[in-house]
Amino acid sequence: MKMIKQTMMMAAMVTAGVLSAQSANMNNMLKMGINAGAATGGNASASLGFDLAYQNLVTPGFGLGIATGYNHFFGKEKTLNNVTVRINDFGIVPVAALVRFYPGQSGFYGGADLGYGFIVGDEKVTNHPTVNADRPDGGFYLKPEIGYHNRDWNFFIHFTKVFTGDKGKVEGQDYGAGSVGAGVGYNIPLGK
């Protein structure tokens, strides 16, 4: 009998917590999501990652915040000067400002993340002994996105790019650190 009472009490507390979270004011929220895409440039074939952001709705239709996460880029084989090399996998860790525009409480939205993207992974672009260069450490990060949102979910398409300048060039080929893809995010309200 005691076990049944404890189980019912625990279920009541969980239900109250869920209902409280659902009725919370959505001015401040934690946004968590996943994304995948086709890599742009010649270094990688695809990307897969997760997003983490904090957003404050300054007005009902305009949000500001900070964004981070991790995107993993899967390297691919490439022929440079008649030599086939394997480009190393790498990751991007952004530290960015988040800007979002919401015309309605649900429906389409748009925005971008702007900041710095740290590139992590092997120190070299390839493991080939003669066709190689140092991997860039990062650069200006840009991630515009458009999508559909409701109170709990965001579904979006995005373009992600880290601008590395001349760093990481191998045999005259620019270092490509970008992707075009889609993702989904979940909004967790913070506070009342």
JOQUIRA-V584358 format. One record per residue. N is the residue number from 1. RES is the residue in three letters. SS is DSSP state (hx for helix, st for strand, lp for the rest). PSI is psi in whole degrees, -180 to 180 (999 if undefined). OMEGA is omega in radians with two decimals (none if undefined). Layout:
# JOQUIRA-V584358
n=N res=RES ss=SS psi=PSI omega=OMEGA
n=N res=RES ss=SS psi=PSI omega=OMEGA
This chain:
# JOQUIRA-V584358
n=1 res=MET ss=lp psi=-41 omega=3.13
n=2 res=LYS ss=hx psi=-39 omega=3.12
n=3 res=MET ss=hx psi=-40 omega=3.12
n=4 res=ILE ss=hx psi=-42 omega=3.12
n=5 res=LYS ss=hx psi=-44 omega=3.14
n=6 res=GLN ss=hx psi=-40 omega=3.11
n=7 res=THR ss=hx psi=-43 omega=3.12
n=8 res=MET ss=hx psi=-39 omega=3.13
n=9 res=MET ss=hx psi=-42 omega=3.12
n=10 res=MET ss=hx psi=-43 omega=3.11
n=11 res=ALA ss=hx psi=-40 omega=3.11
n=12 res=ALA ss=hx psi=-41 omega=3.14
n=13 res=MET ss=hx psi=-42 omega=3.11
n=14 res=VAL ss=hx psi=-43 omega=3.12
n=15 res=THR ss=hx psi=-44 omega=3.12
n=16 res=ALA ss=hx psi=-40 omega=3.11
n=17 res=GLY ss=hx psi=-43 omega=3.12
n=18 res=VAL ss=hx psi=-45 omega=3.14
n=19 res=LEU ss=hx psi=-38 omega=3.10
n=20 res=SER ss=hx psi=-44 omega=3.13
n=21 res=ALA ss=hx psi=-37 omega=-3.12
n=22 res=GLN ss=hx psi=-26 omega=3.14
n=23 res=SER ss=hx psi=0 omega=-3.11
n=24 res=ALA ss=lp psi=151 omega=3.09
n=25 res=ASN ss=lp psi=134 omega=-3.07
n=26 res=MET ss=lp psi=25 omega=3.11
n=27 res=ASN ss=lp psi=-36 omega=3.11
n=28 res=ASN ss=st psi=130 omega=-3.12
n=29 res=MET ss=st psi=154 omega=2.99
n=30 res=LEU ss=st psi=131 omega=-3.12
n=31 res=LYS ss=st psi=123 omega=3.14
n=32 res=MET ss=st psi=137 omega=-3.12
n=33 res=GLY ss=st psi=179 omega=3.09
n=34 res=ILE ss=st psi=156 omega=3.10
n=35 res=ASN ss=st psi=158 omega=3.09
n=36 res=ALA ss=st psi=154 omega=-3.14
n=37 res=GLY ss=st psi=174 omega=3.04
n=38 res=ALA ss=st psi=131 omega=-3.11
n=39 res=ALA ss=st psi=144 omega=3.01
n=40 res=THR ss=st psi=160 omega=-3.05
n=41 res=GLY ss=lp psi=-174 omega=-3.03
n=42 res=GLY ss=lp psi=3 omega=-3.04
n=43 res=ASN ss=lp psi=-30 omega=-2.99
n=44 res=ALA ss=st psi=163 omega=3.12
n=45 res=SER ss=st psi=-34 omega=-3.07
n=46 res=ALA ss=st psi=166 omega=3.08
n=47 res=SER ss=st psi=152 omega=3.10
n=48 res=LEU ss=st psi=133 omega=-3.08
n=49 res=GLY ss=st psi=179 omega=3.05
n=50 res=PHE ss=st psi=152 omega=-3.11
n=51 res=ASP ss=st psi=144 omega=3.05
n=52 res=LEU ss=st psi=127 omega=-3.10
n=53 res=ALA ss=st psi=155 omega=2.96
n=54 res=TYR ss=st psi=134 omega=3.13
n=55 res=GLN ss=st psi=138 omega=3.02
n=56 res=ASN ss=st psi=125 omega=3.07
n=57 res=LEU ss=st psi=105 omega=3.13
n=58 res=VAL ss=st psi=-42 omega=2.98
n=59 res=THR ss=st psi=168 omega=-3.14
n=60 res=PRO ss=lp psi=-23 omega=-3.10
n=61 res=GLY ss=lp psi=6 omega=-3.06
n=62 res=PHE ss=st psi=122 omega=-3.13
n=63 res=GLY ss=st psi=142 omega=3.05
n=64 res=LEU ss=st psi=151 omega=3.11
n=65 res=GLY ss=st psi=-161 omega=3.10
n=66 res=ILE ss=st psi=150 omega=-3.08
n=67 res=ALA ss=st psi=146 omega=3.04
n=68 res=THR ss=st psi=-164 omega=-3.14
n=69 res=GLY ss=st psi=-156 omega=3.09
n=70 res=TYR ss=st psi=131 omega=3.03
n=71 res=ASN ss=st psi=125 omega=3.12
n=72 res=HIS ss=st psi=129 omega=3.12
n=73 res=PHE ss=st psi=128 omega=-3.12
n=74 res=PHE ss=st psi=115 omega=-3.13
n=75 res=GLY ss=st psi=162 omega=-3.13
n=76 res=LYS ss=lp psi=169 omega=3.07
n=77 res=GLU ss=st psi=145 omega=-3.10
n=78 res=LYS ss=st psi=144 omega=3.10
n=79 res=THR ss=st psi=120 omega=3.13
n=80 res=LEU ss=st psi=121 omega=-3.11
n=81 res=ASN ss=lp psi=48 omega=3.11
n=82 res=ASN ss=lp psi=18 omega=3.09
n=83 res=VAL ss=st psi=127 omega=3.10
n=84 res=THR ss=st psi=124 omega=-3.13
n=85 res=VAL ss=st psi=157 omega=3.07
n=86 res=ARG ss=st psi=118 omega=3.08
n=87 res=ILE ss=st psi=133 omega=-3.13
n=88 res=ASN ss=lp psi=147 omega=2.98
n=89 res=ASP ss=lp psi=155 omega=3.07
n=90 res=PHE ss=st psi=167 omega=3.12
n=91 res=GLY ss=st psi=158 omega=3.06
n=92 res=ILE ss=st psi=127 omega=3.05
n=93 res=VAL ss=st psi=105 omega=-3.12
n=94 res=PRO ss=st psi=150 omega=2.92
n=95 res=VAL ss=st psi=105 omega=-2.91
n=96 res=ALA ss=st psi=158 omega=2.95
n=97 res=ALA ss=st psi=142 omega=-3.13
n=98 res=LEU ss=st psi=132 omega=3.08
n=99 res=VAL ss=st psi=128 omega=3.14
n=100 res=ARG ss=st psi=144 omega=3.07
n=101 res=PHE ss=st psi=124 omega=-3.11
n=102 res=TYR ss=st psi=100 omega=3.14
n=103 res=PRO ss=lp psi=-27 omega=-3.14
n=104 res=GLY ss=lp psi=170 omega=3.13
n=105 res=GLN ss=lp psi=-27 omega=2.97
n=106 res=SER ss=lp psi=157 omega=-3.10
n=107 res=GLY ss=st psi=-156 omega=-3.08
n=108 res=PHE ss=st psi=152 omega=3.08
n=109 res=TYR ss=st psi=168 omega=3.09
n=110 res=GLY ss=st psi=162 omega=3.11
n=111 res=GLY ss=st psi=-170 omega=-3.12
n=112 res=ALA ss=st psi=156 omega=2.94
n=113 res=ASP ss=st psi=132 omega=-3.12
n=114 res=LEU ss=st psi=132 omega=3.12
n=115 res=GLY ss=st psi=-137 omega=-3.13
n=116 res=TYR ss=st psi=135 omega=3.09
n=117 res=GLY ss=st psi=115 omega=3.07
n=118 res=PHE ss=st psi=128 omega=3.09
n=119 res=ILE ss=st psi=126 omega=-3.08
n=120 res=VAL ss=st psi=159 omega=3.13
n=121 res=GLY ss=st psi=-153 omega=3.11
n=122 res=ASP ss=lp psi=147 omega=3.14
n=123 res=GLU ss=lp psi=-20 omega=-3.13
n=124 res=LYS ss=st psi=152 omega=3.11
n=125 res=VAL ss=lp psi=-42 omega=3.10
n=126 res=THR ss=st psi=170 omega=3.03
n=127 res=ASN ss=lp psi=6 omega=3.13
n=128 res=HIS ss=lp psi=138 omega=-3.07
n=129 res=PRO ss=lp psi=-28 omega=-3.07
n=130 res=THR ss=lp psi=-29 omega=-3.13
n=131 res=VAL ss=lp psi=92 omega=-3.02
n=132 res=ASN ss=lp psi=167 omega=3.05
n=133 res=ALA ss=lp psi=163 omega=3.05
n=134 res=ASP ss=st psi=137 omega=3.08
n=135 res=ARG ss=lp psi=139 omega=3.06
n=136 res=PRO ss=lp psi=153 omega=3.14
n=137 res=ASP ss=lp psi=-19 omega=-3.13
n=138 res=GLY ss=st psi=-167 omega=-3.14
n=139 res=GLY ss=st psi=-171 omega=-3.14
n=140 res=PHE ss=st psi=130 omega=-3.07
n=141 res=TYR ss=st psi=131 omega=3.12
n=142 res=LEU ss=st psi=129 omega=3.10
n=143 res=LYS ss=st psi=84 omega=3.01
n=144 res=PRO ss=st psi=147 omega=3.10
n=145 res=GLU ss=st psi=149 omega=2.99
n=146 res=ILE ss=st psi=151 omega=-3.10
n=147 res=GLY ss=st psi=-166 omega=3.12
n=148 res=TYR ss=st psi=139 omega=3.14
n=149 res=HIS ss=st psi=155 omega=2.88
n=150 res=ASN ss=lp psi=-165 omega=-3.07
n=151 res=ARG ss=lp psi=-39 omega=-3.02
n=152 res=ASP ss=lp psi=-31 omega=-2.95
n=153 res=TRP ss=st psi=151 omega=2.96
n=154 res=ASN ss=st psi=130 omega=3.04
n=155 res=PHE ss=st psi=126 omega=-2.97
n=156 res=PHE ss=st psi=161 omega=2.91
n=157 res=ILE ss=st psi=150 omega=-3.03
n=158 res=HIS ss=st psi=162 omega=2.94
n=159 res=PHE ss=st psi=126 omega=-3.14
n=160 res=THR ss=st psi=134 omega=-3.11
n=161 res=LYS ss=st psi=136 omega=2.94
n=162 res=VAL ss=st psi=120 omega=-3.11
n=163 res=PHE ss=st psi=114 omega=-3.04
n=164 res=THR ss=lp psi=-2 omega=-3.12
n=165 res=GLY ss=lp psi=-135 omega=-3.12
n=166 res=ASP ss=lp psi=-2 omega=-3.09
n=167 res=LYS ss=lp psi=141 omega=3.07
n=168 res=GLY ss=lp psi=7 omega=3.13
n=169 res=LYS ss=lp psi=135 omega=3.06
n=170 res=VAL ss=st psi=119 omega=3.13
n=171 res=GLU ss=lp psi=44 omega=3.10
n=172 res=GLY ss=lp psi=-3 omega=3.13
n=173 res=GLN ss=st psi=127 omega=3.09
n=174 res=ASP ss=lp psi=154 omega=3.08
n=175 res=TYR ss=lp psi=117 omega=-3.11
n=176 res=GLY ss=lp psi=116 omega=3.11
n=177 res=ALA ss=lp psi=76 omega=-3.13
n=178 res=GLY ss=st psi=166 omega=3.13
n=179 res=SER ss=st psi=161 omega=3.00
n=180 res=VAL ss=st psi=129 omega=-3.07
n=181 res=GLY ss=st psi=-160 omega=-3.10
n=182 res=ALA ss=st psi=161 omega=3.14
n=183 res=GLY ss=st psi=174 omega=3.09
n=184 res=VAL ss=st psi=142 omega=3.13
n=185 res=GLY ss=st psi=153 omega=3.12
n=186 res=TYR ss=st psi=137 omega=-3.11
n=187 res=ASN ss=st psi=127 omega=3.10
n=188 res=ILE ss=st psi=115 omega=-3.12
n=189 res=PRO ss=st psi=144 omega=3.09
n=190 res=LEU ss=lp psi=117 omega=3.10
n=191 res=GLY ss=lp psi=-177 omega=-3.11
n=192 res=LYS ss=lp psi=999 omega=none
